Amino acid sequence: MFLYTLMKKLLSPGLIVALCVLIWAGCTEGDVATTEPAAEQQAKQFAELNDRIKAAPNNPDNYVERAKYFLTINDFDNALLDLDRAIKADTTRSDLHLLRGQTNFSFQHFKDAIEDYKNCLRINPDNADCHVRKAELELLFMNYPVAIANINAALRINEYMHEAYFLKGVYYKEIGDTTLAVSSYQTAIEVNPDYYDAYIAVGLLYHKSKSDLALEYYNTALALKPLSFEGLYNKAMYLQETGFKDTKRYQEALSIYAHIMELIPESELAYYNSGYIYLEYISADDNSNDTYNKAATFFTQAIERYPGYYQAYYNRGLCWESLKEYQRARNDFNKALTFQKDYTPAALGLERLDKVNP
């Protein structure tokens, strides 16, 4: 996945390590596993890398390989030290600054990454990848004029960079030009028809305007990545939010949430949204105890996965209120307020209860 998209979701430590390894050329995906214990394999690999460096201390590629090794064991500091050594071994290679910038970015050392990309471009102003990565960071810092300048520079060098068109879409979205954002994302798709992130990005823009074109883009994204939580969740949310067009969409959304629960049992969002559909939408046509009990069960399951989920406490309280189980409702409204003291809906819920059940 493109680094900007990852950053917008906030990188988790585990994901960071995997990402750092993947940014290097020569990753060993597909290598045949051995029966040698992992610790012995690591020790052997490290010894081999050290021997290569001793034999050719001025070869920057050897330091790059050892830096990659350090990243696989989550040793960020030594990885950076080896990248420094690689750069000192050959001060003319812009790609080494690019690698260090990507590594700093992955560990959220953004100021250092910016400097790396600047050095990359100082050595080689025609390094399109450096322009794109720098633009990515400038967008994060909301330096929009600088970002678009880097994007356009990358496209002048290589008009077929799908990531540059994607970032141009991000740029236009950030400055509020939805039409040009969609156009840029679509250009990214034309250049790379398998560009999952671009399909999601266009889907989100159509999602916002409640256009069913969103479903087309989400479906294409899911054809590329059928097990994507993001794609499944976005599609389910769109169906949930547009059930006013066709109430069958609520059941479709519930089906997708159930699929997410199978794939990711710890996903509190799938449980919460399932409860919300029963409470907010299905109850409008089926105002039965069974509907409210189903909703309450889903909210309970969401709370079990995220104990601080104050919205789930509040909505479960609404279920109990509808079932006239006022003490349970009061407990949940109070619980919501313990996690979010200024949560007005829960405070209003307590006021209602005071009137019907002092």
C-alpha positions as CSV (number, residue, x, y, z in Angstrom):
1,M,0.0,0.0,0.0
2,F,1.2,3.5,-0.8
3,L,3.0,5.1,2.2
4,Y,0.7,8.1,2.3
5,T,-2.4,6.0,2.7
6,L,-0.7,4.0,5.5
7,M,0.3,7.2,7.3
8,K,-3.2,8.6,7.2
9,K,-4.3,5.5,9.2
10,L,-1.4,5.8,11.6
11,L,1.3,3.2,11.5
12,S,1.3,0.5,14.1
13,P,4.7,-0.8,15.3
14,G,4.2,-4.2,13.8
15,L,3.2,-2.7,10.5
16,I,6.2,-0.4,10.5
17,V,8.7,-3.2,10.7
18,A,7.0,-5.1,7.8
19,L,6.8,-1.9,5.8
20,C,10.4,-1.1,6.3
21,V,11.4,-4.5,5.0
22,L,9.2,-4.2,2.0
23,I,10.5,-0.9,0.8
24,W,13.9,-2.4,0.0
25,A,14.8,-3.9,-3.3
26,G,15.7,-7.6,-3.0
27,C,13.2,-8.6,-0.4
28,T,13.2,-12.4,0.1
29,E,9.5,-13.0,-0.5
30,G,9.0,-16.5,-1.8
31,D,12.3,-17.9,-0.4
32,V,12.2,-21.5,0.6
33,A,11.9,-21.9,4.3
34,T,14.5,-24.1,6.1
35,T,14.2,-26.2,9.1
36,E,17.1,-24.3,10.8
37,P,16.0,-22.6,14.0
38,A,15.3,-18.9,13.5
39,A,17.9,-17.7,15.9
40,E,20.6,-19.8,14.2
41,Q,19.4,-18.5,10.8
42,Q,19.7,-14.9,12.0
43,A,23.1,-15.5,13.5
44,K,24.4,-17.1,10.3
45,Q,22.9,-14.3,8.2
46,F,24.5,-11.6,10.3
47,A,27.9,-13.3,10.2
48,E,27.7,-13.6,6.4
49,L,26.8,-9.9,6.1
50,N,29.7,-8.9,8.4
51,D,32.1,-11.0,6.4
52,R,30.9,-9.3,3.1
53,I,31.5,-5.9,4.7
54,K,35.0,-6.8,5.9
55,A,35.9,-8.1,2.5
56,A,34.5,-5.0,0.7
57,P,34.2,-2.1,3.2
58,N,33.7,0.5,0.5
59,N,30.7,-1.3,-1.1
60,P,27.6,0.6,-0.1
61,D,25.3,-2.2,-1.1
62,N,26.7,-4.4,1.6
63,Y,25.7,-1.9,4.2
64,V,22.3,-1.6,2.6
65,E,21.8,-5.4,3.0
66,R,22.8,-5.3,6.6
67,A,20.5,-2.4,7.2
68,K,17.7,-4.5,5.8
69,Y,18.7,-7.3,8.2
70,F,18.5,-4.9,11.1
71,L,15.0,-3.8,10.1
72,T,13.8,-7.4,10.1
73,I,14.8,-7.6,13.8
74,N,13.3,-4.1,14.6
75,D,16.7,-2.5,15.2
76,F,16.0,0.9,13.7
77,D,19.1,2.6,15.1
78,N,21.6,0.2,13.6
79,A,19.7,0.2,10.3
80,L,20.1,3.9,10.1
81,L,23.8,3.7,11.0
82,D,24.4,1.3,8.2
83,L,22.6,3.5,5.8
84,D,24.8,6.4,6.9
85,R,27.8,4.2,6.2
86,A,26.4,3.3,2.8
87,I,26.0,7.0,2.0
88,K,29.6,7.8,3.1
89,A,30.9,4.9,1.0
90,D,29.3,6.5,-2.1
91,T,28.2,10.1,-1.8
92,T,27.0,10.3,-5.4
93,R,24.0,7.9,-5.1
94,S,20.7,9.6,-4.6
95,D,18.9,6.2,-4.1
96,L,20.7,5.7,-0.8
97,H,19.2,9.0,0.6
98,L,15.8,7.8,-0.8
99,L,16.1,4.5,1.2
100,R,17.0,6.3,4.4
101,G,14.2,8.7,3.8
102,Q,11.7,5.9,3.4
103,T,13.0,4.3,6.5
104,N,12.7,7.5,8.6
105,F,9.2,8.0,7.2
106,S,8.2,4.5,8.2
107,F,9.3,5.2,11.8
108,Q,7.6,8.6,11.7
109,H,10.8,10.5,11.8
110,F,9.4,13.0,9.4
111,K,11.8,15.9,9.7
112,D,14.7,13.5,9.1
113,A,12.9,12.0,6.1
114,I,12.4,15.5,4.5
115,E,16.1,16.1,4.8
116,D,16.9,12.8,3.2
117,Y,14.6,13.5,0.3
118,K,16.1,17.0,-0.1
119,N,19.6,15.5,-0.2
120,C,18.4,12.9,-2.7
121,L,17.1,15.7,-5.0
122,R,20.3,17.8,-4.4
123,I,22.3,14.9,-5.8
124,N,19.8,14.0,-8.6
125,P,17.1,16.6,-9.3
126,D,15.6,14.1,-11.8
127,N,15.0,11.4,-9.3
128,A,11.2,11.1,-9.7
129,D,10.8,8.8,-6.7
130,C,12.3,11.3,-4.4
131,H,10.0,14.0,-5.7
132,V,7.0,11.7,-5.0
133,R,8.1,10.8,-1.5
134,K,8.9,14.4,-0.6
135,A,5.5,15.4,-2.0
136,E,3.9,12.8,0.2
137,L,5.4,14.3,3.3
138,E,4.7,17.9,2.3
139,L,1.0,16.9,2.0
140,L,1.1,15.5,5.5
141,F,2.5,18.8,6.7
142,M,-0.1,20.6,4.6
143,N,2.6,22.4,2.6
144,Y,0.4,22.2,-0.5
145,P,2.3,24.5,-2.9
146,V,5.5,22.7,-2.3
147,A,3.7,19.3,-2.6
148,I,2.1,20.0,-5.9
149,A,5.5,21.4,-7.2
150,N,7.1,18.1,-6.4
151,I,4.3,16.1,-7.9
152,N,4.4,18.0,-11.1
153,A,8.2,17.6,-11.2
154,A,7.9,13.9,-10.8
155,L,5.4,13.7,-13.7
156,R,7.6,15.8,-16.0
157,I,10.3,13.2,-15.4
158,N,8.0,10.2,-15.7
159,E,4.4,10.8,-16.9
160,Y,3.5,7.2,-16.1
161,M,4.0,7.4,-12.3
162,H,0.6,6.2,-10.9
163,E,1.7,7.2,-7.4
164,A,2.2,10.8,-8.5
165,Y,-1.3,11.0,-10.0
166,F,-2.6,9.5,-6.8
167,L,-0.9,12.2,-4.7
168,K,-2.2,14.8,-7.1
169,G,-5.7,13.4,-6.2
170,V,-4.9,13.8,-2.5
171,Y,-3.7,17.3,-3.1
172,Y,-6.9,18.3,-4.9
173,K,-9.0,16.6,-2.2
174,E,-7.2,18.5,0.5
175,I,-7.8,21.9,-1.1
176,G,-11.5,21.0,-1.7
177,D,-11.5,20.4,-5.5
178,T,-13.4,17.1,-5.6
179,T,-13.8,17.0,-9.4
180,L,-10.1,17.3,-10.0
181,A,-9.4,14.8,-7.2
182,V,-11.6,12.2,-8.9
183,S,-9.9,12.9,-12.2
184,S,-6.4,12.5,-10.8
185,Y,-7.3,9.3,-9.1
186,Q,-8.9,8.0,-12.3
187,T,-5.7,8.8,-14.2
188,A,-3.7,6.8,-11.6
189,I,-6.1,3.9,-12.3
190,E,-5.6,4.3,-16.1
191,V,-1.9,4.1,-15.6
192,N,-2.1,1.2,-13.2
193,P,-5.5,-0.7,-13.5
194,D,-4.5,-2.7,-10.4
195,Y,-4.0,0.3,-8.2
196,Y,-6.2,-0.7,-5.2
197,D,-5.6,2.6,-3.2
198,A,-6.9,4.7,-6.0
199,Y,-10.2,2.7,-6.3
200,I,-10.7,3.1,-2.5
201,A,-9.9,6.9,-2.8
202,V,-12.5,7.4,-5.6
203,G,-15.0,5.3,-3.8
204,L,-14.7,7.4,-0.7
205,L,-15.3,10.6,-2.7
206,Y,-18.5,9.1,-4.3
207,H,-19.4,7.7,-0.9
208,K,-19.4,11.2,0.6
209,S,-22.0,12.4,-2.0
210,K,-24.0,9.1,-1.6
211,S,-23.5,8.2,-5.2
212,D,-23.8,4.5,-6.0
213,L,-20.6,4.9,-8.1
214,A,-19.0,4.3,-4.8
215,L,-20.1,0.7,-4.9
216,E,-18.5,0.2,-8.3
217,Y,-15.1,1.4,-7.0
218,Y,-15.3,-0.5,-3.8
219,N,-16.3,-3.7,-5.7
220,T,-13.3,-3.3,-8.0
221,A,-11.0,-2.7,-5.0
222,L,-12.4,-5.9,-3.4
223,A,-11.8,-7.8,-6.6
224,L,-8.1,-6.9,-6.2
225,K,-8.0,-7.5,-2.5
226,P,-11.0,-9.7,-1.4
227,L,-9.9,-9.9,2.2
228,S,-9.3,-6.1,2.7
229,F,-10.8,-4.9,5.9
230,E,-10.8,-1.3,4.5
231,G,-12.7,-2.4,1.3
232,L,-15.2,-4.5,3.1
233,Y,-15.8,-2.0,5.8
234,N,-16.2,0.9,3.4
235,K,-18.7,-1.0,1.3
236,A,-20.7,-2.1,4.3
237,M,-20.8,1.5,5.6
238,Y,-22.0,2.8,2.3
239,L,-24.8,0.2,2.2
240,Q,-25.7,1.0,5.7
241,E,-25.8,4.8,5.1
242,T,-27.8,4.4,1.9
243,G,-30.4,2.0,3.1
244,F,-33.0,4.8,2.4
245,K,-32.6,3.9,-1.2
246,D,-33.3,0.2,-0.7
247,T,-33.9,-1.3,2.7
248,K,-32.3,-4.6,1.5
249,R,-29.0,-2.8,1.8
250,Y,-29.2,-3.1,5.6
251,Q,-29.1,-6.9,5.3
252,E,-26.3,-6.7,2.8
253,A,-24.3,-4.6,5.2
254,L,-25.0,-7.0,8.0
255,S,-23.8,-9.8,5.9
256,I,-20.5,-8.0,5.2
257,Y,-20.0,-7.2,8.8
258,A,-20.6,-10.9,9.7
259,H,-17.8,-11.7,7.1
260,I,-15.5,-9.2,8.8
261,M,-16.2,-10.8,12.2
262,E,-15.1,-14.1,10.7
263,L,-11.9,-12.6,9.2
264,I,-11.1,-10.3,12.2
265,P,-12.9,-11.5,15.3
266,E,-11.5,-8.6,17.3
267,S,-13.1,-5.9,15.1
268,E,-15.3,-4.0,17.5
269,L,-16.5,-1.8,14.6
270,A,-18.2,-4.6,12.8
271,Y,-20.1,-5.5,16.0
272,Y,-21.0,-1.9,16.8
273,N,-22.3,-1.2,13.3
274,S,-24.4,-4.3,13.3
275,G,-26.0,-3.3,16.5
276,Y,-26.6,0.2,15.1
277,I,-28.4,-1.2,12.1
278,Y,-30.8,-3.1,14.3
279,L,-31.3,-0.2,16.7
280,E,-31.5,2.7,14.2
281,Y,-32.9,1.2,11.0
282,I,-34.5,-2.3,11.4
283,S,-36.4,-1.2,14.6
284,A,-38.2,1.4,12.4
285,D,-40.1,-1.5,10.7
286,D,-39.7,-4.2,13.4
287,N,-40.2,-2.5,16.8
288,S,-40.0,-5.8,18.6
289,N,-38.1,-6.9,21.7
290,D,-36.2,-9.3,19.6
291,T,-34.8,-6.5,17.5
292,Y,-33.6,-4.5,20.5
293,N,-32.1,-7.6,22.1
294,K,-30.1,-8.4,19.0
295,A,-28.9,-4.8,18.9
296,A,-27.9,-5.0,22.6
297,T,-26.0,-8.3,22.0
298,F,-23.9,-6.7,19.2
299,F,-23.2,-3.6,21.4
300,T,-22.1,-6.0,24.2
301,Q,-19.8,-7.8,21.8
302,A,-18.3,-4.5,20.7
303,I,-17.7,-3.5,24.4
304,E,-16.0,-6.8,25.1
305,R,-13.5,-6.0,22.3
306,Y,-13.1,-2.4,23.3
307,P,-14.1,-1.7,26.9
308,G,-13.8,2.1,26.5
309,Y,-16.4,2.2,23.7
310,Y,-18.7,4.8,25.2
311,Q,-20.9,5.1,22.1
312,A,-21.6,1.3,22.4
313,Y,-22.6,1.8,26.1
314,Y,-24.9,4.6,25.1
315,N,-26.5,2.7,22.3
316,R,-26.9,-0.4,24.4
317,G,-28.5,1.9,27.0
318,L,-31.0,2.9,24.3
319,C,-31.8,-0.7,23.7
320,W,-32.5,-1.3,27.4
321,E,-34.6,1.9,27.5
322,S,-36.7,0.7,24.6
323,L,-37.1,-2.6,26.4
324,K,-38.1,-0.7,29.6
325,E,-35.2,-2.1,31.5
326,Y,-34.5,1.3,33.0
327,Q,-31.9,0.4,35.6
328,R,-29.7,-1.3,32.9
329,A,-30.2,1.7,30.7
330,R,-29.2,4.0,33.5
331,N,-26.0,1.9,34.2
332,D,-25.0,2.1,30.5
333,F,-25.6,5.9,30.2
334,N,-23.5,6.4,33.4
335,K,-20.8,4.1,32.0
336,A,-20.7,6.1,28.8
337,L,-20.2,9.3,30.8
338,T,-17.3,7.7,32.8
339,F,-15.4,7.4,29.6
340,Q,-16.7,10.6,28.0
341,K,-17.7,13.1,30.6
342,D,-19.2,15.6,28.2
343,Y,-21.1,13.1,26.1
344,T,-24.4,15.0,25.8
345,P,-26.6,12.1,24.5
346,A,-25.9,10.0,27.6
347,A,-26.7,12.9,29.9
348,L,-30.0,13.5,28.1
349,G,-30.7,9.8,28.4
350,L,-30.4,10.0,32.1
351,E,-32.7,13.0,32.1
352,R,-35.3,11.0,30.2
353,L,-35.0,8.1,32.7
354,D,-35.5,10.5,35.6
355,K,-38.9,11.4,34.2
356,V,-40.1,7.9,33.5
357,N,-38.3,6.0,36.3
358,P,-37.2,8.5,39.1
